[in-house]
Amino acid sequence: MSTGSYSQNNIDRFSGFEDDYDQHRPKAPDTVVEILKQYLGGTPDVVADIGCGTGLSTFVWKEHARRIVGVEPNDDMRGKAAEHLTELADAGHITFAKGYSDRLELESSSVDIVTCSQSFHWMEPVSTLREFARVLKPGGVFAAYDCDWPPTLHWTVESAYRELIERSEAIIAKHVPVKDRASKRDKEQHLNQIENSGHFRFAKEIVFHNIESCDAQRYVGLAVSQGGIQTVWKLGSSELDGQLAQYRSLTEQFFAGRTLDVMFSYRMRLGVK
């Protein structure tokens, strides 16, 4: 994350729910690796995954790079990533470090691919893109990719999901002063920010999908893993409890004990240095 004036609020938003996040959020699809290797023109030597969270977007590179560095400022999230690392064999080429997007402990022109999975909107874009351009080799690729929430299922469940998230943010706005809130940027501006930075010779948005198995527990868990709901709980508020119970009931009724193939849609905005 950036070290801007609001950065600590952004970092703290992810404290304390690393288990929910890690259990329910999607791992990075193999399509990410395929696309970025294609744009790089080969297999990367070094990949840096910035704002890597619990490593869901880092470990996808395990068989595809000589060195992989995950950078995450939140201690709880990074601790979960390190825990997973101890469970893996032949993963000595993967490391996790505490760091910030605009102050990377990486040498200039040393990285082939820089990724931000579900994280670039928490970063100050100007200083961050300048730093990414510094560490990237000529011809290196930066990619910010994000999943659309909620995943495609049915309009009734998706509407309830959206209303739950909107309600959580309204509760936060009521109880938390602006100076103490996390601040995220519009993901729709990612491509413009890459293009306008002047650091990349080519920029593009790519849309793709990934099918994953979901049961009711996981679909509910995806909502619970959102920072807004977690923040409401940290406030000690019960204002969301009734609506969350209704959402859980609706979701369980729809799944009816089934495990279904669910479409997760992604938007990748990339730049080639």
JOQUIVEN-V123961 format. One record per residue. N is the residue number from 1. SS is DSSP state (a for helix, b for strand, c for the rest). OMEGA is omega in whole degrees, -180 to 180 (999 if undefined). D_FIRST is the distance of its C-alpha to the first C-alpha in Angstrom with 2 decimals. Layout:
BEGIN
n=N ss=SS omega=OMEGA d_first=D_FIRST
n=N ss=SS omega=OMEGA d_first=D_FIRST
END
This chain:
BEGIN
n=1 ss=c omega=179 d_first=0.00
n=2 ss=c omega=177 d_first=3.75
n=3 ss=c omega=178 d_first=6.61
n=4 ss=c omega=-173 d_first=8.67
n=5 ss=c omega=-178 d_first=11.43
n=6 ss=c omega=-169 d_first=10.22
n=7 ss=a omega=-178 d_first=6.73
n=8 ss=a omega=175 d_first=8.75
n=9 ss=a omega=179 d_first=10.51
n=10 ss=a omega=179 d_first=7.81
n=11 ss=a omega=-177 d_first=7.14
n=12 ss=a omega=-180 d_first=10.93
n=13 ss=c omega=-175 d_first=11.82
n=14 ss=c omega=-180 d_first=11.62
n=15 ss=c omega=168 d_first=13.73
n=16 ss=c omega=178 d_first=17.30
n=17 ss=c omega=180 d_first=17.75
n=18 ss=a omega=-180 d_first=16.64
n=19 ss=a omega=176 d_first=20.31
n=20 ss=a omega=-179 d_first=20.73
n=21 ss=a omega=-175 d_first=17.61
n=22 ss=a omega=-177 d_first=18.77
n=23 ss=a omega=-169 d_first=22.36
n=24 ss=a omega=-178 d_first=22.22
n=25 ss=c omega=-179 d_first=19.39
n=26 ss=c omega=169 d_first=20.60
n=27 ss=c omega=178 d_first=20.06
n=28 ss=c omega=180 d_first=19.23
n=29 ss=c omega=177 d_first=22.67
n=30 ss=a omega=179 d_first=24.61
n=31 ss=a omega=178 d_first=24.85
n=32 ss=a omega=180 d_first=21.33
n=33 ss=a omega=-178 d_first=22.68
n=34 ss=a omega=-179 d_first=25.93
n=35 ss=a omega=-173 d_first=24.56
n=36 ss=a omega=174 d_first=22.23
n=37 ss=a omega=179 d_first=24.99
n=38 ss=a omega=-179 d_first=27.35
n=39 ss=a omega=175 d_first=25.38
n=40 ss=a omega=-178 d_first=24.80
n=41 ss=c omega=179 d_first=28.51
n=42 ss=c omega=-180 d_first=28.47
n=43 ss=c omega=-178 d_first=26.79
n=44 ss=c omega=173 d_first=23.59
n=45 ss=c omega=-177 d_first=23.81
n=46 ss=b omega=175 d_first=20.11
n=47 ss=b omega=176 d_first=17.29
n=48 ss=b omega=-180 d_first=13.58
n=49 ss=b omega=-169 d_first=11.68
n=50 ss=b omega=-172 d_first=7.90
n=51 ss=c omega=-168 d_first=6.29
n=52 ss=c omega=179 d_first=9.95
n=53 ss=c omega=-178 d_first=10.71
n=54 ss=c omega=177 d_first=14.35
n=55 ss=c omega=-179 d_first=15.11
n=56 ss=c omega=180 d_first=16.84
n=57 ss=c omega=-177 d_first=15.56
n=58 ss=c omega=-173 d_first=16.01
n=59 ss=a omega=178 d_first=19.60
n=60 ss=a omega=-179 d_first=21.02
n=61 ss=a omega=-171 d_first=21.02
n=62 ss=c omega=-177 d_first=23.10
n=63 ss=c omega=-169 d_first=26.31
n=64 ss=c omega=179 d_first=25.04
n=65 ss=c omega=179 d_first=23.52
n=66 ss=c omega=-179 d_first=24.65
n=67 ss=b omega=-179 d_first=21.29
n=68 ss=b omega=-179 d_first=18.13
n=69 ss=b omega=173 d_first=14.88
n=70 ss=b omega=-179 d_first=12.26
n=71 ss=b omega=-176 d_first=8.92
n=72 ss=c omega=-179 d_first=7.35
n=73 ss=c omega=-177 d_first=6.43
n=74 ss=c omega=-174 d_first=8.90
n=75 ss=a omega=-179 d_first=12.34
n=76 ss=a omega=180 d_first=14.36
n=77 ss=a omega=-178 d_first=12.71
n=78 ss=a omega=177 d_first=12.66
n=79 ss=a omega=178 d_first=16.15
n=80 ss=a omega=177 d_first=17.42
n=81 ss=a omega=179 d_first=16.41
n=82 ss=a omega=177 d_first=18.24
n=83 ss=a omega=178 d_first=21.10
n=84 ss=a omega=-177 d_first=21.56
n=85 ss=a omega=180 d_first=21.60
n=86 ss=a omega=-178 d_first=24.58
n=87 ss=c omega=-176 d_first=26.42
n=88 ss=c omega=172 d_first=26.40
n=89 ss=c omega=177 d_first=29.06
n=90 ss=c omega=-179 d_first=28.62
n=91 ss=c omega=-180 d_first=24.84
n=92 ss=c omega=-180 d_first=24.86
n=93 ss=c omega=179 d_first=23.04
n=94 ss=b omega=177 d_first=19.85
n=95 ss=b omega=175 d_first=17.48
n=96 ss=b omega=-177 d_first=14.31
n=97 ss=b omega=172 d_first=12.37
n=98 ss=c omega=-179 d_first=9.93
n=99 ss=c omega=-175 d_first=7.46
n=100 ss=b omega=-171 d_first=4.59
n=101 ss=c omega=-178 d_first=4.90
n=102 ss=c omega=179 d_first=7.46
n=103 ss=b omega=-176 d_first=9.17
n=104 ss=c omega=177 d_first=10.16
n=105 ss=c omega=-180 d_first=13.26
n=106 ss=c omega=-179 d_first=15.12
n=107 ss=c omega=177 d_first=18.28
n=108 ss=c omega=177 d_first=18.91
n=109 ss=c omega=-176 d_first=20.53
n=110 ss=c omega=-172 d_first=20.08
n=111 ss=b omega=179 d_first=18.27
n=112 ss=b omega=-177 d_first=20.13
n=113 ss=b omega=172 d_first=17.61
n=114 ss=b omega=179 d_first=13.86
n=115 ss=b omega=170 d_first=12.84
n=116 ss=b omega=179 d_first=10.29
n=117 ss=b omega=179 d_first=12.21
n=118 ss=c omega=-173 d_first=11.80
n=119 ss=c omega=-172 d_first=8.06
n=120 ss=a omega=-179 d_first=8.17
n=121 ss=a omega=176 d_first=9.47
n=122 ss=a omega=-173 d_first=6.53
n=123 ss=c omega=174 d_first=5.23
n=124 ss=c omega=-166 d_first=7.88
n=125 ss=a omega=-174 d_first=10.16
n=126 ss=a omega=-180 d_first=12.54
n=127 ss=a omega=-180 d_first=10.80
n=128 ss=a omega=-180 d_first=8.56
n=129 ss=a omega=175 d_first=11.92
n=130 ss=a omega=-180 d_first=13.74
n=131 ss=a omega=177 d_first=11.88
n=132 ss=a omega=179 d_first=12.37
n=133 ss=a omega=179 d_first=15.93
n=134 ss=a omega=-174 d_first=16.44
n=135 ss=a omega=-179 d_first=15.90
n=136 ss=b omega=172 d_first=17.72
n=137 ss=b omega=171 d_first=21.47
n=138 ss=b omega=-176 d_first=23.80
n=139 ss=b omega=178 d_first=24.20
n=140 ss=b omega=-173 d_first=20.90
n=141 ss=b omega=169 d_first=19.11
n=142 ss=b omega=178 d_first=15.68
n=143 ss=b omega=170 d_first=15.52
n=144 ss=b omega=-180 d_first=13.43
n=145 ss=b omega=-173 d_first=15.55
n=146 ss=b omega=176 d_first=15.90
n=147 ss=b omega=174 d_first=18.73
n=148 ss=c omega=178 d_first=20.92
n=149 ss=c omega=-6 d_first=21.52
n=150 ss=c omega=175 d_first=24.06
n=151 ss=c omega=-176 d_first=25.59
n=152 ss=b omega=-179 d_first=29.07
n=153 ss=c omega=178 d_first=31.76
n=154 ss=c omega=-171 d_first=34.06
n=155 ss=a omega=-178 d_first=33.82
n=156 ss=a omega=-180 d_first=34.94
n=157 ss=a omega=-179 d_first=32.26
n=158 ss=a omega=178 d_first=29.53
n=159 ss=a omega=179 d_first=30.69
n=160 ss=a omega=177 d_first=30.58
n=161 ss=a omega=-178 d_first=27.04
n=162 ss=a omega=-180 d_first=25.89
n=163 ss=a omega=178 d_first=27.94
n=164 ss=a omega=180 d_first=26.40
n=165 ss=a omega=179 d_first=22.82
n=166 ss=a omega=180 d_first=24.10
n=167 ss=a omega=179 d_first=25.95
n=168 ss=a omega=-180 d_first=23.02
n=169 ss=a omega=177 d_first=21.11
n=170 ss=a omega=178 d_first=24.41
n=171 ss=a omega=178 d_first=24.80
n=172 ss=a omega=-179 d_first=21.40
n=173 ss=a omega=-179 d_first=22.38
n=174 ss=a omega=-171 d_first=25.67
n=175 ss=a omega=-174 d_first=24.57
n=176 ss=c omega=176 d_first=21.23
n=177 ss=c omega=-177 d_first=21.21
n=178 ss=a omega=-177 d_first=18.95
n=179 ss=a omega=-178 d_first=17.32
n=180 ss=a omega=-179 d_first=16.38
n=181 ss=c omega=169 d_first=15.06
n=182 ss=c omega=-176 d_first=11.76
n=183 ss=c omega=180 d_first=11.51
n=184 ss=c omega=-177 d_first=11.06
n=185 ss=c omega=-178 d_first=12.51
n=186 ss=c omega=180 d_first=15.58
n=187 ss=a omega=180 d_first=15.28
n=188 ss=a omega=179 d_first=18.70
n=189 ss=a omega=-177 d_first=17.42
n=190 ss=a omega=-177 d_first=15.39
n=191 ss=a omega=178 d_first=18.59
n=192 ss=a omega=180 d_first=19.60
n=193 ss=a omega=178 d_first=16.39
n=194 ss=a omega=-179 d_first=16.92
n=195 ss=a omega=-174 d_first=20.60
n=196 ss=a omega=-178 d_first=20.39
n=197 ss=c omega=-178 d_first=18.06
n=198 ss=c omega=-177 d_first=21.12
n=199 ss=c omega=-172 d_first=19.46
n=200 ss=c omega=-177 d_first=20.84
n=201 ss=c omega=-177 d_first=24.54
n=202 ss=b omega=178 d_first=24.32
n=203 ss=b omega=-176 d_first=22.21
n=204 ss=b omega=170 d_first=23.10
n=205 ss=b omega=-179 d_first=22.34
n=206 ss=b omega=180 d_first=23.73
n=207 ss=b omega=178 d_first=24.62
n=208 ss=b omega=-177 d_first=25.69
n=209 ss=b omega=174 d_first=26.53
n=210 ss=b omega=-180 d_first=26.64
n=211 ss=b omega=178 d_first=29.21
n=212 ss=b omega=177 d_first=28.49
n=213 ss=b omega=180 d_first=30.80
n=214 ss=b omega=165 d_first=30.22
n=215 ss=c omega=-176 d_first=32.37
n=216 ss=a omega=-178 d_first=32.24
n=217 ss=a omega=-179 d_first=30.32
n=218 ss=a omega=-178 d_first=27.42
n=219 ss=a omega=174 d_first=27.44
n=220 ss=a omega=-179 d_first=27.38
n=221 ss=a omega=177 d_first=24.67
n=222 ss=a omega=177 d_first=22.40
n=223 ss=a omega=-178 d_first=22.75
n=224 ss=a omega=-179 d_first=22.36
n=225 ss=c omega=179 d_first=19.06
n=226 ss=c omega=-174 d_first=17.56
n=227 ss=a omega=-180 d_first=15.39
n=228 ss=a omega=179 d_first=17.95
n=229 ss=a omega=179 d_first=20.82
n=230 ss=a omega=179 d_first=19.18
n=231 ss=a omega=177 d_first=18.40
n=232 ss=a omega=179 d_first=22.07
n=233 ss=a omega=178 d_first=23.24
n=234 ss=a omega=178 d_first=21.29
n=235 ss=c omega=-177 d_first=23.13
n=236 ss=c omega=-178 d_first=26.33
n=237 ss=c omega=175 d_first=27.46
n=238 ss=c omega=-175 d_first=29.99
n=239 ss=c omega=-177 d_first=30.00
n=240 ss=c omega=-170 d_first=28.46
n=241 ss=a omega=-178 d_first=30.71
n=242 ss=a omega=-180 d_first=33.61
n=243 ss=a omega=177 d_first=31.72
n=244 ss=a omega=178 d_first=29.78
n=245 ss=a omega=178 d_first=33.18
n=246 ss=a omega=179 d_first=34.60
n=247 ss=a omega=178 d_first=31.80
n=248 ss=a omega=-180 d_first=32.28
n=249 ss=a omega=179 d_first=36.03
n=250 ss=a omega=-179 d_first=35.83
n=251 ss=a omega=179 d_first=33.61
n=252 ss=a omega=178 d_first=35.95
n=253 ss=a omega=-179 d_first=38.94
n=254 ss=a omega=-178 d_first=37.61
n=255 ss=a omega=177 d_first=36.82
n=256 ss=c omega=178 d_first=40.07
n=257 ss=c omega=-177 d_first=39.29
n=258 ss=c omega=166 d_first=38.43
n=259 ss=c omega=-172 d_first=35.62
n=260 ss=b omega=171 d_first=34.84
n=261 ss=b omega=-176 d_first=33.19
n=262 ss=b omega=-179 d_first=30.34
n=263 ss=b omega=172 d_first=28.70
n=264 ss=b omega=-178 d_first=24.91
n=265 ss=b omega=-176 d_first=24.16
n=266 ss=b omega=173 d_first=21.28
n=267 ss=b omega=179 d_first=20.22
n=268 ss=b omega=173 d_first=18.83
n=269 ss=b omega=-174 d_first=18.04
n=270 ss=b omega=175 d_first=18.46
n=271 ss=b omega=177 d_first=19.19
n=272 ss=b omega=-178 d_first=21.46
n=273 ss=c omega=999 d_first=21.20
END
